[in-house]
Amino acid sequence: MFNYANSSGNEPTFVLNPYSWTKVANIIFLDQPVGTGFSYAKSWQGYETGDISSAAHTYEFLRKVKIA
């Protein structure tokens, strides 16, 4: 779960979910491409995507994830 109350800037921290199914595994769900699920873009140009840009955005996101 994300802890938005104790986040530093725009980066929320993680907290243990006492109701989780497991204590030894993690799952990150990504809405790809933009516009699916809860993902969105701030401009119409952000919705212009393809396999290469989608893969690049996913890679960039995964490189920025901080696991505590």
mmCIF file as Biopython writes it, N, C-alpha, C and O atoms, coordinates in Angstrom:
data_model
#
loop_
_atom_site.group_PDB
_atom_site.id
_atom_site.type_symbol
_atom_site.label_atom_id
_atom_site.label_alt_id
_atom_site.label_comp_id
_atom_site.label_asym_id
_atom_site.label_entity_id
_atom_site.label_seq_id
_atom_site.pdbx_PDB_ins_code
_atom_site.Cartn_x
_atom_site.Cartn_y
_atom_site.Cartn_z
_atom_site.occupancy
_atom_site.B_iso_or_equiv
_atom_site.auth_seq_id
_atom_site.auth_asym_id
_atom_site.pdbx_PDB_model_num
ATOM 1   N N  . MET A ? 1  ? 0.841  -1.167  0.000   1.0 0.0 1  A 1 
ATOM 2   C CA . MET A ? 1  ? 0.000  0.000   0.000   1.0 0.0 1  A 1 
ATOM 3   C C  . MET A ? 1  ? 0.891  1.235   0.000   1.0 0.0 1  A 1 
ATOM 4   O O  . MET A ? 1  ? 2.035  1.179   0.449   1.0 0.0 1  A 1 
ATOM 5   N N  . PHE A ? 2  ? 0.377  2.330   -0.494  1.0 0.0 2  A 1 
ATOM 6   C CA . PHE A ? 2  ? 1.112  3.589   -0.498  1.0 0.0 2  A 1 
ATOM 7   C C  . PHE A ? 2  ? 0.774  4.385   0.753   1.0 0.0 2  A 1 
ATOM 8   O O  . PHE A ? 2  ? -0.373 4.403   1.200   1.0 0.0 2  A 1 
ATOM 9   N N  . ASN A ? 3  ? 1.771  5.035   1.307   1.0 0.0 3  A 1 
ATOM 10  C CA . ASN A ? 3  ? 1.583  5.911   2.451   1.0 0.0 3  A 1 
ATOM 11  C C  . ASN A ? 3  ? 1.749  7.346   1.962   1.0 0.0 3  A 1 
ATOM 12  O O  . ASN A ? 3  ? 2.858  7.879   1.953   1.0 0.0 3  A 1 
ATOM 13  N N  . TYR A ? 4  ? 0.651  7.965   1.557   1.0 0.0 4  A 1 
ATOM 14  C CA . TYR A ? 4  ? 0.712  9.319   1.015   1.0 0.0 4  A 1 
ATOM 15  C C  . TYR A ? 4  ? 0.925  10.363  2.110   1.0 0.0 4  A 1 
ATOM 16  O O  . TYR A ? 4  ? 1.497  11.421  1.847   1.0 0.0 4  A 1 
ATOM 17  N N  . ALA A ? 5  ? 0.475  10.084  3.323   1.0 0.0 5  A 1 
ATOM 18  C CA . ALA A ? 5  ? 0.585  11.055  4.406   1.0 0.0 5  A 1 
ATOM 19  C C  . ALA A ? 5  ? 2.043  11.350  4.757   1.0 0.0 5  A 1 
ATOM 20  O O  . ALA A ? 5  ? 2.387  12.491  5.063   1.0 0.0 5  A 1 
ATOM 21  N N  . ASN A ? 6  ? 2.890  10.339  4.717   1.0 0.0 6  A 1 
ATOM 22  C CA . ASN A ? 6  ? 4.298  10.517  5.065   1.0 0.0 6  A 1 
ATOM 23  C C  . ASN A ? 6  ? 5.204  10.494  3.840   1.0 0.0 6  A 1 
ATOM 24  O O  . ASN A ? 6  ? 6.364  10.093  3.932   1.0 0.0 6  A 1 
ATOM 25  N N  . SER A ? 7  ? 4.682  10.922  2.699   1.0 0.0 7  A 1 
ATOM 26  C CA . SER A ? 7  ? 5.479  10.906  1.479   1.0 0.0 7  A 1 
ATOM 27  C C  . SER A ? 7  ? 6.440  12.085  1.454   1.0 0.0 7  A 1 
ATOM 28  O O  . SER A ? 7  ? 6.227  13.100  2.118   1.0 0.0 7  A 1 
ATOM 29  N N  . SER A ? 8  ? 7.494  11.926  0.676   1.0 0.0 8  A 1 
ATOM 30  C CA . SER A ? 8  ? 8.459  13.016  0.514   1.0 0.0 8  A 1 
ATOM 31  C C  . SER A ? 8  ? 8.288  13.593  -0.889  1.0 0.0 8  A 1 
ATOM 32  O O  . SER A ? 8  ? 8.706  12.986  -1.875  1.0 0.0 8  A 1 
ATOM 33  N N  . GLY A ? 9  ? 7.683  14.744  -0.965  1.0 0.0 9  A 1 
ATOM 34  C CA . GLY A ? 9  ? 7.436  15.361  -2.271  1.0 0.0 9  A 1 
ATOM 35  C C  . GLY A ? 9  ? 6.384  14.600  -3.043  1.0 0.0 9  A 1 
ATOM 36  O O  . GLY A ? 9  ? 5.270  14.404  -2.558  1.0 0.0 9  A 1 
ATOM 37  N N  . ASN A ? 10 ? 6.733  14.168  -4.244  1.0 0.0 10 A 1 
ATOM 38  C CA . ASN A ? 10 ? 5.797  13.445  -5.090  1.0 0.0 10 A 1 
ATOM 39  C C  . ASN A ? 10 ? 5.983  11.931  -5.016  1.0 0.0 10 A 1 
ATOM 40  O O  . ASN A ? 10 ? 5.361  11.201  -5.787  1.0 0.0 10 A 1 
ATOM 41  N N  . GLU A ? 11 ? 6.829  11.445  -4.099  1.0 0.0 11 A 1 
ATOM 42  C CA . GLU A ? 11 ? 7.129  10.026  -4.017  1.0 0.0 11 A 1 
ATOM 43  C C  . GLU A ? 11 ? 6.534  9.430   -2.749  1.0 0.0 11 A 1 
ATOM 44  O O  . GLU A ? 11 ? 7.090  9.623   -1.668  1.0 0.0 11 A 1 
ATOM 45  N N  . PRO A ? 12 ? 5.417  8.707   -2.852  1.0 0.0 12 A 1 
ATOM 46  C CA . PRO A ? 12 ? 4.843  8.091   -1.657  1.0 0.0 12 A 1 
ATOM 47  C C  . PRO A ? 12 ? 5.712  6.924   -1.181  1.0 0.0 12 A 1 
ATOM 48  O O  . PRO A ? 12 ? 6.429  6.310   -1.971  1.0 0.0 12 A 1 
ATOM 49  N N  . THR A ? 13 ? 5.641  6.634   0.093   1.0 0.0 13 A 1 
ATOM 50  C CA . THR A ? 13 ? 6.363  5.491   0.641   1.0 0.0 13 A 1 
ATOM 51  C C  . THR A ? 13 ? 5.413  4.301   0.724   1.0 0.0 13 A 1 
ATOM 52  O O  . THR A ? 13 ? 4.200  4.454   0.582   1.0 0.0 13 A 1 
ATOM 53  N N  . PHE A ? 14 ? 5.969  3.126   0.952   1.0 0.0 14 A 1 
ATOM 54  C CA . PHE A ? 14 ? 5.172  1.910   1.061   1.0 0.0 14 A 1 
ATOM 55  C C  . PHE A ? 14 ? 4.944  1.559   2.520   1.0 0.0 14 A 1 
ATOM 56  O O  . PHE A ? 14 ? 5.800  1.813   3.367   1.0 0.0 14 A 1 
ATOM 57  N N  . VAL A ? 15 ? 3.789  0.974   2.816   1.0 0.0 15 A 1 
ATOM 58  C CA . VAL A ? 15 ? 3.498  0.459   4.150   1.0 0.0 15 A 1 
ATOM 59  C C  . VAL A ? 15 ? 2.988  -0.967  4.015   1.0 0.0 15 A 1 
ATOM 60  O O  . VAL A ? 15 ? 2.413  -1.342  2.993   1.0 0.0 15 A 1 
ATOM 61  N N  . LEU A ? 16 ? 3.204  -1.750  5.055   1.0 0.0 16 A 1 
ATOM 62  C CA . LEU A ? 16 ? 2.754  -3.131  5.070   1.0 0.0 16 A 1 
ATOM 63  C C  . LEU A ? 16 ? 1.240  -3.177  5.185   1.0 0.0 16 A 1 
ATOM 64  O O  . LEU A ? 16 ? 0.658  -2.517  6.046   1.0 0.0 16 A 1 
ATOM 65  N N  . ASN A ? 17 ? 0.610  -3.944  4.332   1.0 0.0 17 A 1 
ATOM 66  C CA . ASN A ? 17 ? -0.828 -4.138  4.387   1.0 0.0 17 A 1 
ATOM 67  C C  . ASN A ? 17 ? -1.104 -5.352  5.270   1.0 0.0 17 A 1 
ATOM 68  O O  . ASN A ? 17 ? -0.779 -6.472  4.877   1.0 0.0 17 A 1 
ATOM 69  N N  . PRO A ? 18 ? -1.690 -5.164  6.446   1.0 0.0 18 A 1 
ATOM 70  C CA . PRO A ? 18 ? -1.908 -6.303  7.341   1.0 0.0 18 A 1 
ATOM 71  C C  . PRO A ? 18 ? -2.909 -7.318  6.796   1.0 0.0 18 A 1 
ATOM 72  O O  . PRO A ? 18 ? -2.995 -8.433  7.312   1.0 0.0 18 A 1 
ATOM 73  N N  . TYR A ? 19 ? -3.663 -6.954  5.768   1.0 0.0 19 A 1 
ATOM 74  C CA . TYR A ? 19 ? -4.670 -7.847  5.199   1.0 0.0 19 A 1 
ATOM 75  C C  . TYR A ? 19 ? -4.208 -8.500  3.893   1.0 0.0 19 A 1 
ATOM 76  O O  . TYR A ? 19 ? -5.015 -9.099  3.181   1.0 0.0 19 A 1 
ATOM 77  N N  . SER A ? 20 ? -2.916 -8.386  3.576   1.0 0.0 20 A 1 
ATOM 78  C CA . SER A ? 20 ? -2.428 -8.951  2.322   1.0 0.0 20 A 1 
ATOM 79  C C  . SER A ? 20 ? -2.452 -10.471 2.361   1.0 0.0 20 A 1 
ATOM 80  O O  . SER A ? 20 ? -2.446 -11.074 3.434   1.0 0.0 20 A 1 
ATOM 81  N N  . TRP A ? 21 ? -2.480 -11.081 1.192   1.0 0.0 21 A 1 
ATOM 82  C CA . TRP A ? 21 ? -2.530 -12.541 1.083   1.0 0.0 21 A 1 
ATOM 83  C C  . TRP A ? 21 ? -1.204 -13.182 1.418   1.0 0.0 21 A 1 
ATOM 84  O O  . TRP A ? 21 ? -1.160 -14.320 1.886   1.0 0.0 21 A 1 
ATOM 85  N N  . THR A ? 22 ? -0.127 -12.464 1.182   1.0 0.0 22 A 1 
ATOM 86  C CA . THR A ? 22 ? 1.203  -13.031 1.408   1.0 0.0 22 A 1 
ATOM 87  C C  . THR A ? 22 ? 2.125  -11.965 1.984   1.0 0.0 22 A 1 
ATOM 88  O O  . THR A ? 22 ? 1.912  -10.768 1.792   1.0 0.0 22 A 1 
ATOM 89  N N  . LYS A ? 23 ? 3.133  -12.414 2.681   1.0 0.0 23 A 1 
ATOM 90  C CA . LYS A ? 23 ? 4.114  -11.495 3.269   1.0 0.0 23 A 1 
ATOM 91  C C  . LYS A ? 23 ? 5.458  -11.579 2.547   1.0 0.0 23 A 1 
ATOM 92  O O  . LYS A ? 23 ? 6.397  -10.874 2.918   1.0 0.0 23 A 1 
ATOM 93  N N  . VAL A ? 24 ? 5.566  -12.427 1.523   1.0 0.0 24 A 1 
ATOM 94  C CA . VAL A ? 24 ? 6.854  -12.652 0.883   1.0 0.0 24 A 1 
ATOM 95  C C  . VAL A ? 24 ? 6.875  -12.298 -0.604  1.0 0.0 24 A 1 
ATOM 96  O O  . VAL A ? 24 ? 7.897  -12.508 -1.258  1.0 0.0 24 A 1 
ATOM 97  N N  . ALA A ? 25 ? 5.803  -11.777 -1.150  1.0 0.0 25 A 1 
ATOM 98  C CA . ALA A ? 25 ? 5.767  -11.448 -2.574  1.0 0.0 25 A 1 
ATOM 99  C C  . ALA A ? 25 ? 5.171  -10.057 -2.772  1.0 0.0 25 A 1 
ATOM 100 O O  . ALA A ? 25 ? 4.411  -9.567  -1.937  1.0 0.0 25 A 1 
ATOM 101 N N  . ASN A ? 26 ? 5.525  -9.444  -3.872  1.0 0.0 26 A 1 
ATOM 102 C CA . ASN A ? 26 ? 5.009  -8.119  -4.219  1.0 0.0 26 A 1 
ATOM 103 C C  . ASN A ? 26 ? 4.497  -8.137  -5.647  1.0 0.0 26 A 1 
ATOM 104 O O  . ASN A ? 26 ? 5.013  -8.862  -6.498  1.0 0.0 26 A 1 
ATOM 105 N N  . ILE A ? 27 ? 3.477  -7.333  -5.899  1.0 0.0 27 A 1 
ATOM 106 C CA . ILE A ? 27 ? 2.921  -7.190  -7.246  1.0 0.0 27 A 1 
ATOM 107 C C  . ILE A ? 27 ? 2.739  -5.707  -7.515  1.0 0.0 27 A 1 
ATOM 108 O O  . ILE A ? 27 ? 2.206  -4.976  -6.680  1.0 0.0 27 A 1 
ATOM 109 N N  . ILE A ? 28 ? 3.177  -5.273  -8.668  1.0 0.0 28 A 1 
ATOM 110 C CA . ILE A ? 28 ? 2.930  -3.904  -9.117  1.0 0.0 28 A 1 
ATOM 111 C C  . ILE A ? 28 ? 2.087  -4.004  -10.384 1.0 0.0 28 A 1 
ATOM 112 O O  . ILE A ? 28 ? 2.499  -4.633  -11.358 1.0 0.0 28 A 1 
ATOM 113 N N  . PHE A ? 29 ? 0.923  -3.391  -10.372 1.0 0.0 29 A 1 
ATOM 114 C CA . PHE A ? 29 ? 0.061  -3.369  -11.546 1.0 0.0 29 A 1 
ATOM 115 C C  . PHE A ? 29 ? 0.289  -2.064  -12.304 1.0 0.0 29 A 1 
ATOM 116 O O  . PHE A ? 29 ? 0.210  -0.981  -11.722 1.0 0.0 29 A 1 
ATOM 117 N N  . LEU A ? 30 ? 0.569  -2.167  -13.588 1.0 0.0 30 A 1 
ATOM 118 C CA . LEU A ? 30 ? 0.766  -0.994  -14.440 1.0 0.0 30 A 1 
ATOM 119 C C  . LEU A ? 30 ? -0.341 -0.938  -15.478 1.0 0.0 30 A 1 
ATOM 120 O O  . LEU A ? 30 ? -0.629 -1.933  -16.142 1.0 0.0 30 A 1 
ATOM 121 N N  . ASP A ? 31 ? -0.956 0.217   -15.614 1.0 0.0 31 A 1 
ATOM 122 C CA . ASP A ? 31 ? -1.939 0.423   -16.679 1.0 0.0 31 A 1 
ATOM 123 C C  . ASP A ? 31 ? -1.183 0.872   -17.915 1.0 0.0 31 A 1 
ATOM 124 O O  . ASP A ? 31 ? -0.712 2.008   -17.975 1.0 0.0 31 A 1 
ATOM 125 N N  . GLN A ? 32 ? -1.060 0.000   -18.898 1.0 0.0 32 A 1 
ATOM 126 C CA . GLN A ? 32 ? -0.349 0.321   -20.125 1.0 0.0 32 A 1 
ATOM 127 C C  . GLN A ? 32 ? -1.187 -0.105  -21.306 1.0 0.0 32 A 1 
ATOM 128 O O  . GLN A ? 32 ? -1.740 -1.204  -21.263 1.0 0.0 32 A 1 
ATOM 129 N N  . PRO A ? 33 ? -1.319 0.666   -22.338 1.0 0.0 33 A 1 
ATOM 130 C CA . PRO A ? 33 ? -0.762 2.003   -22.524 1.0 0.0 33 A 1 
ATOM 131 C C  . PRO A ? 33 ? -1.588 3.045   -21.783 1.0 0.0 33 A 1 
ATOM 132 O O  . PRO A ? 33 ? -2.623 2.732   -21.194 1.0 0.0 33 A 1 
ATOM 133 N N  . VAL A ? 34 ? -1.124 4.268   -21.821 1.0 0.0 34 A 1 
ATOM 134 C CA . VAL A ? 34 ? -1.833 5.356   -21.154 1.0 0.0 34 A 1 
ATOM 135 C C  . VAL A ? 34 ? -3.264 5.431   -21.677 1.0 0.0 34 A 1 
ATOM 136 O O  . VAL A ? 34 ? -3.521 5.240   -22.866 1.0 0.0 34 A 1 
ATOM 137 N N  . GLY A ? 35 ? -4.189 5.713   -20.759 1.0 0.0 35 A 1 
ATOM 138 C CA . GLY A ? 35 ? -5.603 5.782   -21.131 1.0 0.0 35 A 1 
ATOM 139 C C  . GLY A ? 35 ? -6.375 4.528   -20.757 1.0 0.0 35 A 1 
ATOM 140 O O  . GLY A ? 35 ? -7.600 4.501   -20.871 1.0 0.0 35 A 1 
ATOM 141 N N  . THR A ? 36 ? -5.675 3.486   -20.310 1.0 0.0 36 A 1 
ATOM 142 C CA . THR A ? 36 ? -6.348 2.270   -19.860 1.0 0.0 36 A 1 
ATOM 143 C C  . THR A ? 36 ? -6.380 2.260   -18.339 1.0 0.0 36 A 1 
ATOM 144 O O  . THR A ? 36 ? -5.495 2.825   -17.698 1.0 0.0 36 A 1 
ATOM 145 N N  . GLY A ? 37 ? -7.377 1.633   -17.764 1.0 0.0 37 A 1 
ATOM 146 C CA . GLY A ? 37 ? -7.462 1.573   -16.302 1.0 0.0 37 A 1 
ATOM 147 C C  . GLY A ? 37 ? -7.541 2.961   -15.702 1.0 0.0 37 A 1 
ATOM 148 O O  . GLY A ? 37 ? -8.373 3.773   -16.108 1.0 0.0 37 A 1 
ATOM 149 N N  . PHE A ? 38 ? -6.665 3.241   -14.722 1.0 0.0 38 A 1 
ATOM 150 C CA . PHE A ? 38 ? -6.659 4.532   -14.043 1.0 0.0 38 A 1 
ATOM 151 C C  . PHE A ? 38 ? -5.615 5.490   -14.614 1.0 0.0 38 A 1 
ATOM 152 O O  . PHE A ? 38 ? -5.498 6.617   -14.134 1.0 0.0 38 A 1 
ATOM 153 N N  . SER A ? 39 ? -4.855 5.070   -15.626 1.0 0.0 39 A 1 
ATOM 154 C CA . SER A ? 39 ? -3.800 5.920   -16.158 1.0 0.0 39 A 1 
ATOM 155 C C  . SER A ? 39 ? -4.382 7.017   -17.040 1.0 0.0 39 A 1 
ATOM 156 O O  . SER A ? 39 ? -5.432 6.845   -17.660 1.0 0.0 39 A 1 
ATOM 157 N N  . TYR A ? 40 ? -3.688 8.137   -17.084 1.0 0.0 40 A 1 
ATOM 158 C CA . TYR A ? 40 ? -4.146 9.264   -17.895 1.0 0.0 40 A 1 
ATOM 159 C C  . TYR A ? 40 ? -2.950 10.116  -18.297 1.0 0.0 40 A 1 
ATOM 160 O O  . TYR A ? 40 ? -1.862 9.984   -17.738 1.0 0.0 40 A 1 
ATOM 161 N N  . ALA A ? 41 ? -3.162 10.972  -19.253 1.0 0.0 41 A 1 
ATOM 162 C CA . ALA A ? 41 ? -2.145 11.932  -19.684 1.0 0.0 41 A 1 
ATOM 163 C C  . ALA A ? 41 ? -2.675 13.337  -19.454 1.0 0.0 41 A 1 
ATOM 164 O O  . ALA A ? 41 ? -3.887 13.549  -19.413 1.0 0.0 41 A 1 
ATOM 165 N N  . LYS A ? 42 ? -1.783 14.282  -19.305 1.0 0.0 42 A 1 
ATOM 166 C CA . LYS A ? 42 ? -2.190 15.663  -19.071 1.0 0.0 42 A 1 
ATOM 167 C C  . LYS A ? 42 ? -2.477 16.414  -20.361 1.0 0.0 42 A 1 
ATOM 168 O O  . LYS A ? 42 ? -3.023 17.517  -20.327 1.0 0.0 42 A 1 
ATOM 169 N N  . SER A ? 43 ? -2.112 15.825  -21.508 1.0 0.0 43 A 1 
ATOM 170 C CA . SER A ? 43 ? -2.395 16.446  -22.801 1.0 0.0 43 A 1 
ATOM 171 C C  . SER A ? 43 ? -2.755 15.354  -23.804 1.0 0.0 43 A 1 
ATOM 172 O O  . SER A ? 43 ? -2.496 14.176  -23.559 1.0 0.0 43 A 1 
ATOM 173 N N  . TRP A ? 44 ? -3.344 15.735  -24.921 1.0 0.0 44 A 1 
ATOM 174 C CA . TRP A ? 44 ? -3.722 14.765  -25.948 1.0 0.0 44 A 1 
ATOM 175 C C  . TRP A ? 44 ? -2.501 14.110  -26.580 1.0 0.0 44 A 1 
ATOM 176 O O  . TRP A ? 44 ? -2.576 12.971  -27.041 1.0 0.0 44 A 1 
ATOM 177 N N  . GLN A ? 45 ? -1.386 14.818  -26.603 1.0 0.0 45 A 1 
ATOM 178 C CA . GLN A ? 45 ? -0.170 14.246  -27.177 1.0 0.0 45 A 1 
ATOM 179 C C  . GLN A ? 45 ? 0.307  13.034  -26.356 1.0 0.0 45 A 1 
ATOM 180 O O  . GLN A ? 45 ? 0.971  12.148  -26.894 1.0 0.0 45 A 1 
ATOM 181 N N  . GLY A ? 46 ? -0.026 12.992  -25.075 1.0 0.0 46 A 1 
ATOM 182 C CA . GLY A ? 46 ? 0.380  11.884  -24.228 1.0 0.0 46 A 1 
ATOM 183 C C  . GLY A ? 46 ? -0.284 10.572  -24.587 1.0 0.0 46 A 1 
ATOM 184 O O  . GLY A ? 46 ? 0.206  9.505   -24.216 1.0 0.0 46 A 1 
ATOM 185 N N  . TYR A ? 47 ? -1.404 10.638  -25.311 1.0 0.0 47 A 1 
ATOM 186 C CA . TYR A ? 47 ? -2.119 9.424   -25.694 1.0 0.0 47 A 1 
ATOM 187 C C  . TYR A ? 47 ? -1.584 8.809   -26.986 1.0 0.0 47 A 1 
ATOM 188 O O  . TYR A ? 47 ? -1.995 7.713   -27.367 1.0 0.0 47 A 1 
ATOM 189 N N  . GLU A ? 48 ? -0.684 9.498   -27.653 1.0 0.0 48 A 1 
ATOM 190 C CA . GLU A ? 48 ? -0.067 8.944   -28.860 1.0 0.0 48 A 1 
ATOM 191 C C  . GLU A ? 48 ? 1.040  7.999   -28.415 1.0 0.0 48 A 1 
ATOM 192 O O  . GLU A ? 48 ? 2.095  8.442   -27.963 1.0 0.0 48 A 1 
ATOM 193 N N  . THR A ? 49 ? 0.802  6.707   -28.542 1.0 0.0 49 A 1 
ATOM 194 C CA . THR A ? 49 ? 1.746  5.722   -28.022 1.0 0.0 49 A 1 
ATOM 195 C C  . THR A ? 49 ? 1.915  4.575   -29.002 1.0 0.0 49 A 1 
ATOM 196 O O  . THR A ? 49 ? 1.134  4.419   -29.941 1.0 0.0 49 A 1 
ATOM 197 N N  . GLY A ? 50 ? 2.920  3.796   -28.773 1.0 0.0 50 A 1 
ATOM 198 C CA . GLY A ? 50 ? 3.192  2.609   -29.573 1.0 0.0 50 A 1 
ATOM 199 C C  . GLY A ? 50 ? 3.988  1.635   -28.717 1.0 0.0 50 A 1 
ATOM 200 O O  . GLY A ? 50 ? 4.228  1.894   -27.538 1.0 0.0 50 A 1 
ATOM 201 N N  . ASP A ? 51 ? 4.392  0.535   -29.295 1.0 0.0 51 A 1 
ATOM 202 C CA . ASP A ? 51 ? 5.115  -0.485  -28.539 1.0 0.0 51 A 1 
ATOM 203 C C  . ASP A ? 51 ? 6.429  0.042   -27.966 1.0 0.0 51 A 1 
ATOM 204 O O  . ASP A ? 51 ? 6.760  -0.232  -26.813 1.0 0.0 51 A 1 
ATOM 205 N N  . ILE A ? 52 ? 7.170  0.793   -28.766 1.0 0.0 52 A 1 
ATOM 206 C CA . ILE A ? 52 ? 8.481  1.278   -28.330 1.0 0.0 52 A 1 
ATOM 207 C C  . ILE A ? 52 ? 8.344  2.286   -27.197 1.0 0.0 52 A 1 
ATOM 208 O O  . ILE A ? 52 ? 9.039  2.173   -26.187 1.0 0.0 52 A 1 
ATOM 209 N N  . SER A ? 53 ? 7.465  3.263   -27.345 1.0 0.0 53 A 1 
ATOM 210 C CA . SER A ? 53 ? 7.314  4.271   -26.286 1.0 0.0 53 A 1 
ATOM 211 C C  . SER A ? 53 ? 6.676  3.669   -25.039 1.0 0.0 53 A 1 
ATOM 212 O O  . SER A ? 53 ? 7.029  4.054   -23.925 1.0 0.0 53 A 1 
ATOM 213 N N  . SER A ? 54 ? 5.758  2.744   -25.203 1.0 0.0 54 A 1 
ATOM 214 C CA . SER A ? 54 ? 5.145  2.082   -24.058 1.0 0.0 54 A 1 
ATOM 215 C C  . SER A ? 54 ? 6.182  1.295   -23.270 1.0 0.0 54 A 1 
ATOM 216 O O  . SER A ? 54 ? 6.202  1.358   -22.041 1.0 0.0 54 A 1 
ATOM 217 N N  . ALA A ? 55 ? 7.028  0.567   -23.951 1.0 0.0 55 A 1 
ATOM 218 C CA . ALA A ? 55 ? 8.097  -0.191  -23.287 1.0 0.0 55 A 1 
ATOM 219 C C  . ALA A ? 55 ? 9.083  0.745   -22.606 1.0 0.0 55 A 1 
ATOM 220 O O  . ALA A ? 55 ? 9.552  0.453   -21.506 1.0 0.0 55 A 1 
ATOM 221 N N  . ALA A ? 56 ? 9.405  1.867   -23.243 1.0 0.0 56 A 1 
ATOM 222 C CA . ALA A ? 56 ? 10.334 2.827   -22.661 1.0 0.0 56 A 1 
ATOM 223 C C  . ALA A ? 56 ? 9.759  3.446   -21.388 1.0 0.0 56 A 1 
ATOM 224 O O  . ALA A ? 56 ? 10.481 3.624   -20.407 1.0 0.0 56 A 1 
ATOM 225 N N  . HIS A ? 57 ? 8.472  3.774   -21.396 1.0 0.0 57 A 1 
ATOM 226 C CA . HIS A ? 57 ? 7.836  4.346   -20.211 1.0 0.0 57 A 1 
ATOM 227 C C  . HIS A ? 57 ? 7.782  3.331   -19.068 1.0 0.0 57 A 1 
ATOM 228 O O  . HIS A ? 57 ? 8.004  3.685   -17.910 1.0 0.0 57 A 1 
ATOM 229 N N  . THR A ? 58 ? 7.490  2.076   -19.392 1.0 0.0 58 A 1 
ATOM 230 C CA . THR A ? 58 ? 7.467  1.031   -18.366 1.0 0.0 58 A 1 
ATOM 231 C C  . THR A ? 58 ? 8.845  0.843   -17.758 1.0 0.0 58 A 1 
ATOM 232 O O  . THR A ? 58 ? 8.974  0.733   -16.539 1.0 0.0 58 A 1 
ATOM 233 N N  . TYR A ? 59 ? 9.875  0.803   -18.590 1.0 0.0 59 A 1 
ATOM 234 C CA . TYR A ? 59 ? 11.240 0.660   -18.115 1.0 0.0 59 A 1 
ATOM 235 C C  . TYR A ? 59 ? 11.638 1.837   -17.213 1.0 0.0 59 A 1 
ATOM 236 O O  . TYR A ? 59 ? 12.247 1.641   -16.162 1.0 0.0 59 A 1 
ATOM 237 N N  . GLU A ? 60 ? 11.291 3.053   -17.632 1.0 0.0 60 A 1 
ATOM 238 C CA . GLU A ? 60 ? 11.606 4.240   -16.838 1.0 0.0 60 A 1 
ATOM 239 C C  . GLU A ? 60 ? 10.913 4.182   -15.481 1.0 0.0 60 A 1 
ATOM 240 O O  . GLU A ? 60 ? 11.519 4.510   -14.461 1.0 0.0 60 A 1 
ATOM 241 N N  . PHE A ? 61 ? 9.651  3.769   -15.464 1.0 0.0 61 A 1 
ATOM 242 C CA . PHE A ? 61 ? 8.917  3.651   -14.199 1.0 0.0 61 A 1 
ATOM 243 C C  . PHE A ? 61 ? 9.582  2.637   -13.269 1.0 0.0 61 A 1 
ATOM 244 O O  . PHE A ? 61 ? 9.805  2.924   -12.093 1.0 0.0 61 A 1 
ATOM 245 N N  . LEU A ? 62 ? 9.896  1.461   -13.792 1.0 0.0 62 A 1 
ATOM 246 C CA . LEU A ? 62 ? 10.491 0.417   -12.964 1.0 0.0 62 A 1 
ATOM 247 C C  . LEU A ? 62 ? 11.861 0.809   -12.419 1.0 0.0 62 A 1 
ATOM 248 O O  . LEU A ? 62 ? 12.235 0.386   -11.326 1.0 0.0 62 A 1 
ATOM 249 N N  . ARG A ? 63 ? 12.609 1.612   -13.170 1.0 0.0 63 A 1 
ATOM 250 C CA . ARG A ? 63 ? 13.904 2.088   -12.691 1.0 0.0 63 A 1 
ATOM 251 C C  . ARG A ? 63 ? 13.741 3.081   -11.546 1.0 0.0 63 A 1 
ATOM 252 O O  . ARG A ? 63 ? 14.637 3.212   -10.713 1.0 0.0 63 A 1 
ATOM 253 N N  . LYS A ? 64 ? 12.598 3.790   -11.493 1.0 0.0 64 A 1 
ATOM 254 C CA . LYS A ? 64 ? 12.370 4.805   -10.461 1.0 0.0 64 A 1 
ATOM 255 C C  . LYS A ? 64 ? 11.711 4.247   -9.208  1.0 0.0 64 A 1 
ATOM 256 O O  . LYS A ? 64 ? 11.691 4.930   -8.184  1.0 0.0 64 A 1 
ATOM 257 N N  . VAL A ? 65 ? 11.170 3.029   -9.250  1.0 0.0 65 A 1 
ATOM 258 C CA . VAL A ? 65 ? 10.488 2.464   -8.096  1.0 0.0 65 A 1 
ATOM 259 C C  . VAL A ? 65 ? 11.501 2.238   -6.978  1.0 0.0 65 A 1 
ATOM 260 O O  . VAL A ? 65 ? 12.558 1.644   -7.195  1.0 0.0 65 A 1 
ATOM 261 N N  . LYS A ? 66 ? 11.168 2.717   -5.780  1.0 0.0 66 A 1 
ATOM 262 C CA . LYS A ? 66 ? 12.039 2.534   -4.620  1.0 0.0 66 A 1 
ATOM 263 C C  . LYS A ? 66 ? 11.363 1.544   -3.672  1.0 0.0 66 A 1 
ATOM 264 O O  . LYS A ? 66 ? 10.294 1.816   -3.127  1.0 0.0 66 A 1 
ATOM 265 N N  . ILE A ? 67 ? 11.991 0.422   -3.492  1.0 0.0 67 A 1 
ATOM 266 C CA . ILE A ? 67 ? 11.472 -0.583  -2.576  1.0 0.0 67 A 1 
ATOM 267 C C  . ILE A ? 67 ? 12.147 -0.377  -1.220  1.0 0.0 67 A 1 
ATOM 268 O O  . ILE A ? 67 ? 13.373 -0.379  -1.118  1.0 0.0 67 A 1 
ATOM 269 N N  . ALA A ? 68 ? 11.341 -0.202  -0.198  1.0 0.0 68 A 1 
ATOM 270 C CA . ALA A ? 68 ? 11.884 0.058   1.154   1.0 0.0 68 A 1 
ATOM 271 C C  . ALA A ? 68 ? 12.265 -1.212  1.854   1.0 0.0 68 A 1 
ATOM 272 O O  . ALA A ? 68 ? 12.734 -1.172  2.992   1.0 0.0 68 A 1 
#
